[in-house]
Amino acid sequence: MSQSTDFDIEAVARLARIALTDAEKAAFSAQLGDVLSYVEQLKEVDVSGIEPTAHGFAVVNVWAEDVPQPGIPVADALRNAPAQRDNLIVVPKVMDT
Amino acid sequence: MEVTYKPVSELSALLEAKEISSAELMEAFLARTRAVDGRVQAFNSFDGEDALAQARASDARRAAGQARGPLDGIPIGLKDVISVAGQPLTASSRMLANFVSPYDATVARKLKEAGALCWGRLNLDEFAMGSSTENSATRTTANPWDLERVPGGSSGGSAAAVAAGEAPASLGSDTGGSIRQPAAFCGLVGLKPSYGLVSRYGLIAFASSLDQIGPFARTVEDAALVLGAIAGHDPLDSTSFPSPIPDYRAELARLRGPWRLGIPREYFGEGLDPEIGAAVRAAIDHYRKLGCEIREISLPHTKYAVGVYYIIATAECSSNLARYDGIRYGHRARDAADIVDLDFQSRAEGVGPAVKRRIILGTYVLYSGYYDAYYLRAQKVRTLLRRDFQRAGTEVDAILTPTSPIPPFKRGEKSADPLAMYLSDVYTIGVNLAGLPAVSIPCGFTGAGLPIGLQIIGQPFKEAELLAIAQAYERDHDWHTRHPKL
């Protein structure tokens, strides 16, 4: 049933920023091929002149006054950080020095 | 006094009459949970001391004459995607295994303001993606009616906890049927409110244009009580809809029909289990006997709903889950070469296959060369699906359908075939795409003793009428009073 010739799992995984194992690449390619051939049926629907729907009941232009509010204390905000030092989140180096 | 299977309305009356204290009630649910949850596995975690402290605070309020209403002192379970300050929030994912909520979701704040006890963290399919609660990184929840079978999903823990007598009511979230299908599988009332009625602030996002929080309960009246506590406009959720919130329980007593009810022919075709079809047709006959006008209707784009749903839901999923990068919070890979590799490896280690599959598919359908062919086309077909329901809404007050085409299936039976699992959501996802409210109520049992659900789909923001229609059936039946033997 899989016939998605242009489904380049490597390229999509790179865009999705997920490292996949070879076994995952093979499994997802087959499973997603099935799903994509299933959704091919949408091509038979005439959508000319039809506006897209992004939300059930779109509320547009939601404004709020720009009023300062108490935020989350630094200690609480950092509580879930995987690594921290001096009230900062520590990450691997970003640039070569 | 045996309290663990009493509806919230009765427990509330007992508390008000001071025949039981909230602390005694909470002790009873703690004891029940300790006795059965080893087999049911509904909870990811719970803090008994914290729940008892909340109960004692409720008792103190009541003693001082300051009880806050019908939910004061009532424990309500929460799906582990709803933030409660200071409590774990795992989404049943390795990614958030150690995450602690820094703040309350709006629904948690509102439950607390109503005096309810935030009770435990309930299991789900990882990040609410699945229909069986088997895609959980923490545990596999059993259906209390048959421990070999799934409780449905993704809110399987929320359903199983109520069905097993571990909580009198709970909250779940519903993106494509994740409240209604587990409610049907576990013999409960499960309500998915109109999109925008209940704030999503503090809910872990899966597909933001579809997600909605709602209650699981034993009775329609209980669902109305919980809905009344959590509904309402919230400036912290920009999709929150400014709709007036009636006293749903009072409306139940007032609204008596008869109603015009639509039967969509597309929901009774191939793939519908014959026992479920028969039970739903018997429920339709009951409404006819009550004087309701039954009309056959058509929702002609129904067959495209699964395809539209899986494009839109996975696209929104891939965007929402981009935030889990191992940097600010969540799982971080240990041996990443650099910050880019950290992102790739943390995500690879942090989420399971069902989530990865959806992220990959969602990324693909948003890929620039395919955007028009998949995502934009799906949004247009979504418009047509919505119009189907709008047209039906001019003819009928509500629509009756089965909730699920199949009864609860055996664990492991469908997990190998994602497409088969997706197709089991066929009757529930149209409602999310159209933003409508819908409820599943018990309407019988299969020959093997498994619960069957009737889905009633209402008009936008007319939850009171929807629940009144549901209660008209419930009043004349006793399915909801039966409990599994555990």
Interface residues (C-beta under 8 A of the other chain):
Chain A: F7 I9 V12 A13 L15 A16 R17 I18 A19 L20 E24 A27 F28 Q31 L32 D34 V35 L36 Y38 V39 Q41 L42 K43 V45 V47 I50 E51 P52 T53 A54 H55 G56 F57 A58 V59 V62 A64 I72 D76 A77 R79 N80 A81 P82 A83 I89 V91 P92 K93 V94
Chain B: N98 F99 V100 P102 Y103 S194 Y195 G196 S209 L210 P235 S238 T239 S240 F241 P242 H301 K303 Y304 V306 G307 V308 Y310 I311 S318 A322 D325 G326 I327 R328 Y329 G330 H331 R332 A336 A337 D338 I339 D341 L342 D343 F344 Q345 R347 A348 P353 K356 R357 I359 I360 L361 T363 Y364 Y367 A373 Y374 L376 R377 A378 Q379 K380 V381 R382 T383 L384 R386 P418 L419 Y422 N432 L433 A434 G435 L436 P460
